[in-house]
Amino acid sequence: MPSTQLPPPVRTPPRVTPFGAGAVCALLALVVLVLVAVRWSPLMTLDRTVADALHRRAVTEPGLVHANRILTDWAWDPWTMRALIAVAVVALWWRGERLLAVWVAATGALGTVVQQGLKSAVGRERPQWPDPVDSAHYEAFPSGHAMTATVSCGLLLWLLHRHGAGPRLWRTALVVACVSVVGVGVTRLYLGVHWLSDVLGGWLLGAALVGFAIAGFARYERRGGFRAPGRS
């Protein structure tokens, strides 16, 4: 009898989990933190090169500077991002998803504590210019704007996904979130108030925190510690 040959098994690529993504981002953030703390020469040179190039352009484009200041001080300001999280928390609480509301609020608050603690611990000075186009206070690393935008947008996307956002809403939200996270980092660099590694550190730390928050809540759900309204 002719032998039947079974088709080779289909190999699916490994699935990226929130915890795995968070761990990778945390590791990369740690690397950037260490390099900044020891003032690794190649990174310091890159930071200075990028800052100098953007500042030379900014001083010749007051209109673009004004637009960047509106974006960074209003649309993507950390308090604007926190306000969006506050609205989401109130909505969750009103829907009866109170543990999730507390979880989201606590994650946002933890992000603020982490960024302020690291700023104090690292004590990195911001770029200094004889002809600044903007000003900012407190230490530089990590960028609070970049980290807060990453945490806030990441949490909001997670909530939309959990609650079954339709394809059109999801795509729109994803584009807005990506533009906001990348855009706020660009504004901080263009206005000369942060180094490139400050922004990169803020992005990585924010992504790590969101990944760990999502993974932690999912683990709690799997262990039967939470039931969303309407679920049996």
C-alpha positions in Angstrom: 0.0 0.0 0.0 1.3 3.5 -0.8 2.4 5.3 2.3 0.6 8.4 3.2 2.9 11.2 4.1 1.6 13.7 6.7 2.2 17.4 5.8 4.8 19.0 8.0 3.4 20.8 11.0 2.7 24.5 10.6 5.0 26.5 12.8 3.4 29.6 14.2 5.7 32.4 15.2 6.0 32.9 19.0 3.4 35.3 20.4 4.7 38.5 22.0 3.1 38.8 25.4 2.7 42.1 27.3 5.0 40.9 30.0 7.7 39.9 27.4 7.4 43.2 25.6 7.5 45.0 29.0 10.6 43.1 30.0 12.4 43.9 26.8 11.6 47.6 27.1 12.7 47.6 30.7 16.0 46.0 29.9 16.6 48.5 27.1 15.6 51.4 29.4 18.1 50.1 31.9 20.8 50.1 29.3 20.1 53.6 28.3 19.9 54.7 32.0 23.3 53.2 32.7 24.9 54.7 29.6 23.5 58.1 30.6 24.6 57.8 34.2 28.2 56.9 33.2 28.1 59.5 30.4 29.1 57.0 27.7 31.0 59.1 25.2 29.4 57.9 21.9 25.9 58.4 23.3 26.8 61.9 24.7 28.2 62.8 21.3 25.0 61.6 19.5 22.9 63.6 22.0 24.9 66.7 21.4 24.9 66.3 17.6 21.2 65.9 17.4 20.5 68.8 19.8 22.9 71.2 18.0 21.4 70.3 14.6 17.8 70.8 15.7 18.6 74.0 17.6 20.3 75.6 14.6 17.1 75.0 12.7 14.7 76.1 15.5 16.3 79.5 15.9 15.6 80.3 12.3 11.9 79.1 12.3 9.9 81.0 14.9 6.6 79.9 13.4 7.5 76.2 13.7 8.8 76.8 17.2 5.4 78.4 18.2 3.5 75.4 16.7 5.8 73.0 18.7 5.2 74.9 21.9 1.4 74.7 21.4 1.6 71.0 20.9 4.0 70.3 23.8 2.3 72.7 26.3 -1.3 71.9 25.5 -2.1 69.0 23.2 0.5 66.6 24.6 1.3 68.2 27.9 1.5 65.6 30.7 -1.5 67.1 32.5 -3.5 66.7 29.3 -2.5 63.1 29.2 -3.4 62.6 32.9 -6.7 64.3 32.3 -7.5 61.7 29.6 -6.6 58.9 32.0 -8.8 60.5 34.7 -11.8 60.6 32.3 -11.2 56.9 31.5 -11.0 56.0 35.2 -14.3 57.8 36.0 -15.9 56.0 33.1 -14.7 52.7 34.3 -15.9 53.4 37.8 -19.3 54.5 36.6 -19.5 51.2 34.6 -18.8 49.2 37.7 -15.3 48.2 36.7 -13.8 49.6 39.8 -10.8 47.3 40.2 -9.8 48.1 36.6 -10.3 51.8 37.3 -8.0 51.7 40.3 -5.5 49.6 38.3 -5.3 52.2 35.5 -5.2 55.1 38.0 -2.4 53.4 40.0 -0.4 52.7 36.8 -0.6 56.3 35.8 0.4 57.5 39.2 3.3 55.0 39.4 4.6 56.3 36.1 4.8 59.8 37.5 6.6 58.6 40.6 9.1 56.6 38.6 9.9 59.4 36.2 10.3 62.0 39.0 12.4 59.6 41.1 14.7 58.8 38.2 15.1 62.5 37.4 16.2 63.2 40.9 18.5 60.1 41.1 20.2 60.7 37.7 20.4 64.5 38.1 21.1 65.1 34.4 21.2 68.7 33.2 19.1 69.8 30.3 20.7 71.3 27.1 21.9 74.9 27.6 21.7 77.5 24.9 22.8 81.1 24.6 19.6 81.8 22.6 17.0 79.3 23.8 13.6 79.0 22.1 11.9 77.4 25.1 12.6 76.6 28.7 12.0 73.7 31.1 12.7 73.0 34.7 14.0 70.1 36.8 16.3 67.4 35.6 16.3 65.9 32.1 16.3 62.1 32.3 13.9 60.6 31.5 11.6 62.9 29.5 8.4 63.3 31.5 6.4 64.3 28.4 7.6 61.2 26.5 7.0 58.8 29.4 3.6 60.2 30.3 2.4 60.1 26.7 3.5 56.5 26.3 1.9 55.4 29.5 -1.4 57.3 28.9 -1.7 56.3 25.2 -0.8 52.7 26.0 -3.4 52.4 28.8 -6.1 53.9 26.7 -5.4 51.6 23.7 -5.5 48.6 26.1 -8.9 49.8 27.4 -10.3 50.2 23.9 -9.1 46.7 23.0 -10.6 45.2 26.2 -13.9 46.8 25.5 -14.1 45.6 21.9 -13.4 48.7 19.9 -14.5 48.4 16.2 -11.9 48.3 13.5 -12.3 51.9 12.4 -12.2 53.2 16.0 -9.2 51.0 16.8 -7.2 52.1 13.7 -8.0 55.8 14.4 -7.0 55.5 18.0 -3.8 53.6 17.1 -2.7 56.3 14.7 -3.5 59.1 17.1 -1.6 57.4 19.9 1.5 56.7 17.7 1.5 60.3 16.4 1.1 61.6 20.0 3.9 59.5 21.5 6.3 60.1 18.7 5.3 63.7 18.2 5.7 64.8 21.8 9.2 63.4 21.8 10.1 65.3 18.6 8.7 68.6 20.1 10.9 68.2 23.2 14.0 67.7 21.0 13.1 70.5 18.6 12.6 73.0 21.4 16.0 72.1 22.8 14.8 71.1 26.3 15.8 67.4 26.2 18.5 65.2 24.8 17.7 62.3 22.5 18.5 59.7 25.1 16.0 61.4 27.5 13.2 60.9 25.1 14.3 57.4 24.3 14.4 56.6 28.0 10.9 58.0 28.5 9.5 56.0 25.7 11.1 52.7 26.9 10.1 53.2 30.5 6.6 54.1 29.6 6.2 51.0 27.4 7.7 48.8 30.1 5.3 50.1 32.7 2.2 49.5 30.4 3.4 46.0 29.5 3.8 45.0 33.1 0.5 46.6 34.1 -1.4 44.7 31.4 0.3 41.5 32.2 -0.3 41.9 35.9 -4.0 42.5 35.5 -4.4 39.6 33.1 -2.7 37.3 35.6 -5.1 38.5 38.3 -8.1 37.8 36.0 -6.8 34.3 35.2 -6.5 33.5 38.9 -10.2 34.3 39.3 -9.7 37.5 41.3 -11.9 39.7 39.0 -15.1 39.4 37.1 -16.1 42.2 34.8 -19.8 43.3 34.8 -21.9 41.0 32.7 -19.4 38.1 32.8 -20.4 34.8 34.5 
